[in-house]
């Protein structure tokens, strides 16, 4: 099944007449662990590398790997007592990491599990939640603006019969503040969540009751919809709406297409797109923002028996910019997590033939004429490092020519909190340090604005 899609861009340079053909391709790919090991999440580390987490079936424990920027293994760790579990979600807190997932304890019933890990890999604390005689599985967790954590998943202990969507809110030390369930007599799963502007939460998943659920800061339901889709990941768009990735089942032909939906704050559908070939099983398992206002998506495609890894880059209108398919004969390849890196490339995590797998994608350039100068004449870039950050971050951008620009920072509500530069600047690379010690933890957006172009970048401030 050779279905790799390569997108070529032609960049005209400032110097002598020459063309650069730019292709998104795999920069490196690595396998880790022993057989029957996989990754479900990956985050950037403060030193420019990556931390990936998942499970090691043979050791029956949580499993993490810390690697450098080229994927070389620095350290791998196994966590917890013997009992099958999986790290399904990770977030960088600036001075450590929050890990969450499911853990099979006594009688092989799963519980919610939450841990805070230091940079050196040691855990500061670990908490489990649930009943030893029921099934409780955590699929995702997010740091909240009050310093606590929201875990989303499903349970058949607290709810209405069958498996119900479960939200569990803790304080910063993992002490449970409240737990709520939502569902019907049939099964419902919560797969991902994002905090809303008013302090509530938007949860996505699938089942008989709801595919999208809106609750307030205490978990009280505001509204829900069930559009028949399966959603596995959700993020907030730069314009304040929400974009979810998942799958649409086609009963005629019995196949899935990868489905993207954009909704407003009241869950009204604003836009949608489908990707994947007729007859294939195409599913989006992760979605994240990119610095240009678009999205990077990781998932699977291919036939139902041997899936292929699937990575897509979409623009802000959900249109396809490029995609990559990793098709290895007679081998299952999954992408479960994907993000833009601080250098403008992309990192993805999953499994390849039963081994934990990381790969980095980026733009490979081929100069076909002229000299070797590699400064593009019509290209605008915007990055920051570190990101996430604590108190300050270095914002770097490139201007193709002298021009009037405005560099601004906005909070999650869309309010401008600071103008970092407003005026004319010369062509080339520029650096500005944003000192954010007086701002609260949360998501911020940096916008580089010119007369006819703009770039937007998400930044996470964690104190």
Backbone torsions as a table, in degrees:
resi	resn	phi	psi	omega
1	UNK	NA	81.6	-176.2
2	UNK	-93.7	99.4	-173.0
3	UNK	-130.1	28.1	-177.4
4	UNK	-67.4	132.8	-179.7
5	UNK	-108.3	120.8	-178.7
6	UNK	-111.8	128.9	-179.1
7	UNK	-107.4	127.2	-178.7
8	UNK	-109.4	137.7	174.9
9	UNK	-123.9	141.3	177.6
10	UNK	-104.6	122.0	-178.9
11	UNK	-114.3	122.7	179.7
12	UNK	-90.4	130.9	-174.6
13	UNK	-93.0	161.2	-177.4
14	UNK	-70.4	-29.5	-172.8
15	UNK	-85.2	-144.4	-175.9
16	UNK	-56.4	161.4	-178.8
17	UNK	-61.6	113.4	178.9
18	UNK	-154.9	158.2	-179.4
19	UNK	-124.2	142.7	172.5
20	UNK	-115.6	125.2	173.0
21	UNK	-95.4	118.3	-176.0
22	UNK	-107.0	128.0	-177.3
23	UNK	-127.8	132.5	173.2
24	UNK	-76.5	121.9	-177.4
25	UNK	-145.7	170.5	179.4
26	UNK	-76.3	122.6	178.6
27	UNK	-83.8	-40.0	172.3
28	UNK	-159.6	157.7	176.3
29	UNK	-145.9	137.9	-176.3
30	UNK	-138.0	145.1	170.1
31	UNK	-102.4	149.8	-177.8
32	UNK	-138.0	160.4	174.9
33	UNK	75.6	-165.8	177.5
34	UNK	-103.5	176.8	179.8
35	UNK	-60.0	146.5	-176.2
36	UNK	68.2	44.0	173.5
37	UNK	-125.3	140.0	179.0
38	UNK	-147.0	160.1	176.2
39	UNK	-106.6	140.4	175.4
40	UNK	-116.7	-13.6	-176.9
41	UNK	-153.5	152.1	176.1
42	UNK	-146.8	141.9	176.6
43	UNK	-135.5	158.6	175.0
44	UNK	-79.2	143.3	176.9
45	UNK	-100.1	165.0	-175.1
46	UNK	-68.8	-19.4	-179.0
47	UNK	-96.4	13.1	176.9
48	UNK	91.5	-0.7	177.5
49	UNK	-96.3	-153.1	-176.1
50	UNK	-143.2	149.7	174.0
51	UNK	-121.5	123.7	-180.0
52	UNK	-119.0	147.4	-179.2
53	UNK	-139.2	154.2	179.0
54	UNK	-174.3	-123.8	-177.3
55	UNK	-145.5	154.1	173.3
56	UNK	-122.2	102.2	-175.4
57	UNK	-61.6	-41.2	-176.3
58	UNK	-66.1	-29.5	178.1
59	UNK	-97.7	-8.5	177.0
60	UNK	55.9	44.0	-177.3
61	UNK	-143.5	166.1	166.4
62	UNK	-61.4	148.4	-175.4
63	UNK	-138.3	131.5	175.7
64	UNK	-131.7	152.1	172.8
65	UNK	-132.5	132.2	169.7
66	UNK	-106.7	128.4	-177.2
67	UNK	-129.2	162.4	176.3
68	UNK	-84.6	-173.8	-174.2
69	UNK	-65.9	-17.9	178.3
70	UNK	-102.3	9.1	177.5
71	UNK	85.1	5.0	178.7
72	UNK	-73.4	132.0	-175.9
73	UNK	-66.8	129.2	174.1
74	UNK	-98.9	-50.9	179.1
75	UNK	-158.0	145.8	172.5
76	UNK	-123.6	147.4	-175.8
77	UNK	-136.9	150.5	173.3
78	UNK	-119.4	138.4	-172.5
79	UNK	-126.6	144.6	169.9
80	UNK	89.3	172.5	176.5
81	UNK	-71.4	166.4	177.4
82	UNK	-64.4	127.9	-176.6
83	UNK	161.8	127.5	-172.3
84	UNK	-64.6	127.3	176.6
85	UNK	-152.8	171.0	-178.3
86	UNK	-143.4	136.5	169.0
87	UNK	-81.1	107.5	-176.7
88	UNK	-98.5	-9.3	-175.4
89	UNK	-154.2	139.5	177.9
90	UNK	-142.3	146.1	174.6
91	UNK	-139.8	141.2	175.6
92	UNK	-83.8	124.1	-179.0
93	UNK	-96.7	2.6	-178.5
94	UNK	95.8	-44.1	177.3
95	UNK	-122.2	19.2	-178.7
96	UNK	165.3	-162.8	-173.5
97	UNK	-141.2	147.8	169.9
98	UNK	-105.7	130.7	-179.6
99	UNK	-119.3	139.6	179.4
100	UNK	-145.7	154.3	177.8
101	UNK	172.2	-159.2	178.8
102	UNK	-105.3	157.5	179.9
103	UNK	-147.8	124.3	178.6
104	UNK	-86.4	114.6	178.7
105	UNK	-103.0	-134.5	-177.6
106	UNK	-60.7	139.1	178.4
107	UNK	64.6	16.4	176.8
108	UNK	61.6	30.1	173.0
109	UNK	-102.2	136.9	-174.0
110	UNK	-82.9	151.0	173.1
111	UNK	-124.0	159.9	167.6
112	UNK	-68.8	141.6	178.2
113	UNK	-137.3	134.8	-178.1
114	UNK	-133.3	136.9	-179.4
115	UNK	-143.6	147.7	171.4
116	UNK	-110.4	127.1	-175.2
117	UNK	-119.1	137.6	176.5
118	UNK	-77.2	171.2	178.4
119	UNK	-59.7	-31.5	-177.7
120	UNK	-81.8	-0.9	176.8
121	UNK	98.0	-10.8	177.1
122	UNK	-77.5	143.2	178.2
123	UNK	-86.3	137.4	176.8
124	UNK	-81.8	-46.6	172.7
125	UNK	-153.5	157.1	178.3
126	UNK	-136.7	135.2	179.3
127	UNK	-130.0	144.7	172.4
128	UNK	-121.5	151.0	-176.5
129	UNK	-138.6	136.3	177.8
130	UNK	135.5	-177.0	-178.0
131	UNK	-114.0	139.5	-173.7
132	UNK	-69.2	-8.9	-178.9
133	UNK	-112.2	11.0	-179.4
134	UNK	-132.6	164.9	179.9
135	UNK	-93.8	119.3	176.4
136	UNK	-134.0	122.3	-175.6
137	UNK	-132.0	125.9	178.1
138	UNK	-92.8	126.1	-178.9
139	UNK	-102.7	-22.4	-174.5
140	UNK	-162.6	151.7	172.9
141	UNK	-141.5	150.4	176.9
142	UNK	-133.2	142.6	168.9
143	UNK	-69.8	138.2	-178.0
144	UNK	-101.5	162.6	-175.9
145	UNK	-67.9	-17.6	177.9
146	UNK	-90.0	5.7	179.5
147	UNK	93.6	-9.7	179.1
148	UNK	-89.7	-161.8	-176.7
149	UNK	-138.6	144.5	173.4
150	UNK	-113.3	125.7	176.8
151	UNK	-109.0	136.6	177.8
152	UNK	-126.8	144.7	-179.1
153	UNK	-177.5	-134.8	178.6
154	UNK	-149.8	160.2	-178.8
155	UNK	-151.8	154.8	168.3
156	UNK	-119.3	21.3	-179.2
157	UNK	-100.6	-52.1	-173.6
158	UNK	-84.6	-14.6	-158.2
159	UNK	-97.1	-147.5	-167.2
160	UNK	-102.6	8.3	-174.7
161	UNK	111.7	139.7	-172.0
162	UNK	70.3	-159.3	175.9
163	UNK	-97.2	131.1	-177.1
164	UNK	-118.1	152.4	171.6
165	UNK	-58.4	133.2	-178.8
166	UNK	-126.5	129.5	171.6
167	UNK	-115.6	131.3	-179.7
168	UNK	-129.9	121.2	-177.1
169	UNK	-108.1	132.8	177.9
170	UNK	-121.8	167.1	169.8
171	UNK	-86.0	-171.1	-174.2
172	UNK	-69.0	-16.7	178.5
173	UNK	-100.9	7.5	178.1
174	UNK	85.6	6.4	177.0
175	UNK	-75.4	128.5	-175.0
176	UNK	-67.6	129.3	177.3
177	UNK	-98.6	-42.3	174.6
178	UNK	-160.3	158.5	174.5
179	UNK	-138.7	136.7	-179.0
180	UNK	-136.1	148.5	175.8
181	UNK	-124.7	156.2	-177.0
182	UNK	-146.2	130.6	179.0
183	UNK	166.9	-171.1	179.4
184	UNK	-123.3	-162.6	178.0
185	UNK	-73.7	-18.2	177.5
186	UNK	-94.4	-177.2	-173.9
187	UNK	-82.0	139.1	174.6
188	UNK	-139.3	137.5	-178.5
189	UNK	-123.7	137.5	167.2
190	UNK	-98.3	124.8	-173.2
191	UNK	-110.0	-27.1	-176.4
192	UNK	-160.4	163.3	-178.4
193	UNK	-154.2	159.7	174.7
194	UNK	-144.4	144.7	179.1
195	UNK	-80.6	137.9	-178.0
196	UNK	-90.8	170.4	-175.5
197	UNK	-60.7	-29.8	-176.9
198	UNK	-91.8	10.0	179.2
199	UNK	91.5	-3.5	176.4
200	UNK	-84.1	-159.8	-175.7
201	UNK	-143.2	142.0	169.5
202	UNK	-107.0	121.9	-177.6
203	UNK	-112.9	137.1	175.9
204	UNK	-121.7	154.2	-179.7
205	UNK	-179.0	-138.0	179.6
206	UNK	-163.7	165.0	178.0
207	UNK	140.5	-165.6	-175.9
208	UNK	-78.2	-27.8	-173.1
209	UNK	-92.5	-51.6	-172.3
210	UNK	-152.5	143.1	167.8
211	UNK	-104.0	-20.8	172.0
212	UNK	-138.7	135.9	-174.5
213	UNK	-136.2	129.6	179.6
214	UNK	-112.7	125.2	-179.6
215	UNK	-130.5	162.2	176.7
216	UNK	-85.4	-173.3	-173.7
217	UNK	-66.7	-16.5	178.3
218	UNK	-104.5	7.8	177.7
219	UNK	86.9	4.4	178.3
220	UNK	-74.0	130.6	-176.1
221	UNK	-67.0	134.6	174.0
222	UNK	-98.8	-50.5	177.2
223	UNK	-164.9	166.4	175.3
224	UNK	-150.6	160.8	172.8
225	UNK	-134.5	157.5	170.8
226	UNK	-135.7	99.3	-178.6
227	UNK	-93.8	8.5	177.7
228	UNK	84.6	-0.1	180.0
229	UNK	-90.2	165.2	170.8
230	UNK	-110.6	118.0	-179.9
231	UNK	-110.9	136.9	-177.8
232	UNK	-119.7	-10.1	-177.8
233	UNK	-158.6	149.3	-179.9
234	UNK	-145.8	147.2	175.9
235	UNK	-142.9	166.2	178.2
236	UNK	-96.5	135.6	179.6
237	UNK	-82.8	164.6	-178.2
238	UNK	-65.2	-24.5	-179.6
239	UNK	-91.0	9.7	174.1
240	UNK	91.6	0.7	175.6
241	UNK	-92.7	-167.6	-175.6
242	UNK	-132.7	141.3	-178.8
243	UNK	-126.1	125.7	-178.2
244	UNK	-117.4	146.3	178.7
245	UNK	-120.3	143.6	179.1
246	UNK	-175.7	-127.4	-175.2
247	UNK	-153.7	153.4	174.3
248	UNK	-119.3	127.5	-179.6
249	UNK	-89.4	131.6	177.1
250	UNK	-109.5	106.5	-177.1
251	UNK	-66.1	-32.7	174.4
252	UNK	-80.6	109.3	-174.7
253	UNK	100.4	-18.1	176.9
254	UNK	51.1	68.9	178.9
255	UNK	-150.3	165.2	177.9
256	UNK	-109.6	142.4	163.3
257	UNK	-111.3	144.5	176.0
258	UNK	-67.9	126.6	-171.0
259	UNK	-120.1	132.5	177.3
260	UNK	-120.6	129.7	178.6
261	UNK	-127.3	138.0	174.2
262	UNK	-114.0	126.8	-178.5
263	UNK	-128.3	160.0	175.9
264	UNK	-91.2	-171.4	-174.5
265	UNK	-70.0	-9.6	176.6
266	UNK	-110.1	13.1	177.6
267	UNK	71.2	19.8	173.2
268	UNK	-76.0	133.5	-178.6
269	UNK	-71.3	125.3	179.6
270	UNK	-103.3	-35.3	-177.8
271	UNK	-163.4	159.6	176.6
272	UNK	-156.1	155.7	177.6
273	UNK	-145.2	151.3	174.7
274	UNK	-123.9	141.7	177.9
275	UNK	-136.4	148.0	-180.0
276	UNK	122.8	155.5	-176.6
277	UNK	-88.6	154.0	176.5
278	UNK	-57.5	130.5	177.6
279	UNK	91.2	-17.2	178.6
280	UNK	-83.7	160.8	171.4
281	UNK	-101.0	98.9	-179.0
282	UNK	-112.7	120.3	-174.5
283	UNK	-137.0	136.2	174.4
284	UNK	-98.0	119.9	-178.4
285	UNK	-100.7	-18.3	179.6
286	UNK	-146.2	147.6	173.8
287	UNK	-141.8	138.5	178.2
288	UNK	-145.7	156.2	179.4
289	UNK	-73.3	151.6	172.0
290	UNK	-117.9	164.0	-171.3
291	UNK	-67.4	-17.1	179.2
292	UNK	-93.0	10.9	-179.2
293	UNK	89.4	-1.1	-179.8
294	UNK	-94.2	-153.2	-173.1
295	UNK	-145.9	148.8	172.0
296	UNK	-116.2	133.5	-173.9
297	UNK	-127.2	137.5	175.2
298	UNK	-120.8	144.3	-179.7
299	UNK	-176.3	-146.1	180.0
300	UNK	-135.1	160.5	169.2
301	UNK	-150.1	-179.3	-179.5
302	UNK	103.9	-170.8	-177.5
303	UNK	-76.9	168.6	-171.9
304	UNK	-69.5	-19.5	-174.5
305	UNK	-92.9	-45.8	177.1
306	UNK	-119.6	102.3	-178.8
307	UNK	-82.1	153.6	175.8
308	UNK	-110.6	145.4	174.2
309	UNK	-65.7	141.8	-171.8
310	UNK	-136.9	121.4	176.7
311	UNK	-127.7	130.4	-178.9
312	UNK	-127.6	141.8	171.1
313	UNK	-112.1	120.8	-180.0
314	UNK	-111.2	151.6	173.3
315	UNK	-83.9	-178.4	-175.2
316	UNK	-66.1	-18.3	177.4
317	UNK	-95.1	12.8	178.9
318	UNK	71.9	12.1	176.3
319	UNK	-80.3	148.8	-176.3
320	UNK	-76.6	127.3	172.9
321	UNK	-96.9	-44.1	174.1
322	UNK	-162.0	162.4	175.1
323	UNK	-146.9	156.1	176.9
324	UNK	-132.4	136.5	176.6
325	UNK	-120.0	128.9	179.8
326	UNK	-105.5	98.6	-173.6
327	UNK	-109.4	105.3	177.6
328	UNK	-113.3	118.1	-174.0
329	UNK	-52.5	133.9	175.4
330	UNK	57.9	30.4	-178.5
331	UNK	-136.9	135.3	173.9
332	UNK	-84.0	128.6	177.0
333	UNK	-128.0	124.0	-178.8
334	UNK	-123.2	142.2	168.8
335	UNK	-113.9	117.5	-177.0
336	UNK	-109.1	-15.3	-177.7
337	UNK	-151.4	136.6	179.4
338	UNK	-150.9	142.4	-177.2
339	UNK	-148.7	157.2	169.2
340	UNK	-77.8	142.9	179.6
341	UNK	-94.6	170.1	-177.1
342	UNK	-67.0	-20.5	178.5
343	UNK	-95.5	11.6	176.9
344	UNK	86.6	3.1	174.9
345	UNK	-92.4	-162.4	-176.5
346	UNK	-138.6	140.5	177.1
347	UNK	-117.6	140.6	-179.8
348	UNK	-137.6	150.2	-178.4
349	UNK	-134.5	148.3	177.8
350	UNK	179.1	-137.4	175.9
351	UNK	-143.9	151.2	-176.2
352	UNK	-135.4	104.7	178.5
353	UNK	62.7	30.6	178.0
354	UNK	91.5	7.4	176.9
355	UNK	-119.4	143.9	173.8
356	UNK	-59.4	140.9	-168.2
357	UNK	-140.7	131.5	171.0
358	UNK	-122.9	143.7	173.8
359	UNK	-146.0	148.6	177.9
360	UNK	-118.5	133.5	179.0
361	UNK	-114.7	149.9	177.6
362	UNK	-166.5	-179.2	-177.2
363	UNK	-85.6	121.2	175.8
364	UNK	-102.4	123.9	-174.5
365	UNK	-108.2	142.9	177.9
366	UNK	-127.2	108.1	178.0
367	UNK	-80.5	119.4	-173.1
368	UNK	-102.4	-9.8	176.5
369	UNK	-162.1	164.9	177.3
370	UNK	80.8	-165.2	-177.5
371	UNK	-85.6	-170.3	-172.1
372	UNK	-97.4	10.1	179.2
373	UNK	-63.0	131.3	-174.4
374	UNK	-118.5	36.6	177.2
375	UNK	-98.8	114.4	-177.8
376	UNK	-71.4	148.8	-175.1
377	UNK	-92.4	-14.1	-176.1
378	UNK	-135.0	29.2	-170.1
379	UNK	-118.4	135.4	-178.7
380	UNK	-117.4	127.2	178.9
381	UNK	-123.7	154.9	-179.5
382	UNK	-152.6	118.0	178.3
383	UNK	-140.1	169.1	174.6
384	UNK	-146.5	152.6	177.9
385	UNK	-153.0	134.1	-5.0
386	UNK	-76.0	162.8	177.4
387	UNK	-157.8	107.8	7.6
388	UNK	-65.0	161.8	-176.2
389	UNK	-142.4	166.4	178.7
390	UNK	-126.5	115.0	178.1
391	UNK	75.6	-38.7	-179.9
392	UNK	-154.1	153.4	176.6
393	UNK	-145.0	148.6	-179.4
394	UNK	-93.4	117.5	179.0
395	UNK	-97.1	124.7	-177.9
396	UNK	-120.0	135.3	179.0
397	UNK	-145.3	158.1	-178.7
398	UNK	-120.6	132.2	176.0
399	UNK	-111.9	126.8	-177.9
400	UNK	-71.8	-18.6	179.7
401	UNK	-158.4	168.4	177.1
402	UNK	-64.3	132.6	-175.8
403	UNK	-162.9	163.5	172.2
404	UNK	-80.4	130.2	179.4
405	UNK	-134.7	163.2	170.0
406	UNK	-136.8	125.9	178.2
407	UNK	-111.5	115.2	-172.1
408	UNK	-127.7	156.5	175.6
409	UNK	-121.7	132.1	179.3
410	UNK	-120.3	150.9	175.1
411	UNK	-88.7	-176.8	-175.4
412	UNK	-66.6	-21.1	178.4
413	UNK	-84.8	-2.6	-179.9
414	UNK	87.9	7.5	178.9
415	UNK	-87.0	134.3	177.4
416	UNK	-72.5	126.8	-178.3
417	UNK	-106.5	-20.5	-179.7
418	UNK	-163.7	142.3	170.8
419	UNK	-105.7	114.6	-176.0
420	UNK	-84.9	-28.1	177.3
421	UNK	-159.8	140.1	177.9
422	UNK	-147.9	102.2	-178.5
423	UNK	160.7	-165.7	-176.9
424	UNK	-90.3	140.4	175.1
425	UNK	-136.2	152.7	-179.6
426	UNK	-77.4	165.1	177.5
427	UNK	-65.4	150.2	176.8
428	UNK	121.8	-167.8	-178.8
429	UNK	-89.0	142.9	-179.5
430	UNK	-136.1	148.3	178.6
431	UNK	-127.7	135.3	174.4
432	UNK	-135.5	130.3	178.6
433	UNK	-91.6	120.5	176.5
434	UNK	-94.2	114.7	178.2
435	UNK	-92.3	110.8	-172.4
436	UNK	-113.3	24.8	-176.0
437	UNK	-64.2	-21.7	-178.8
438	UNK	-93.3	2.4	-179.1
439	UNK	-105.3	156.0	-179.8
440	UNK	-81.3	158.0	177.3
441	UNK	-60.6	147.1	178.4
442	UNK	153.0	-170.5	179.7
443	UNK	-92.1	132.8	175.1
444	UNK	-128.9	156.9	178.5
445	UNK	-123.3	130.6	176.0
446	UNK	-103.0	129.6	-179.9
447	UNK	-120.0	127.4	172.4
448	UNK	-101.3	115.7	-172.8
449	UNK	-118.0	128.6	172.9
450	UNK	-119.7	-173.3	-177.7
451	UNK	-64.3	-33.0	-175.3
452	UNK	-133.5	4.9	-179.9
453	UNK	-140.8	162.9	173.3
454	UNK	-152.7	150.7	173.8
455	UNK	-129.3	140.1	-179.9
456	UNK	-126.9	138.5	-177.5
457	UNK	-135.1	135.0	175.9
458	UNK	-86.0	135.4	176.3
459	UNK	-127.6	142.0	-179.5
460	UNK	-115.2	118.0	178.3
461	UNK	-98.6	120.5	-179.1
462	UNK	-127.2	122.6	-179.3
463	UNK	-113.7	NA	NA
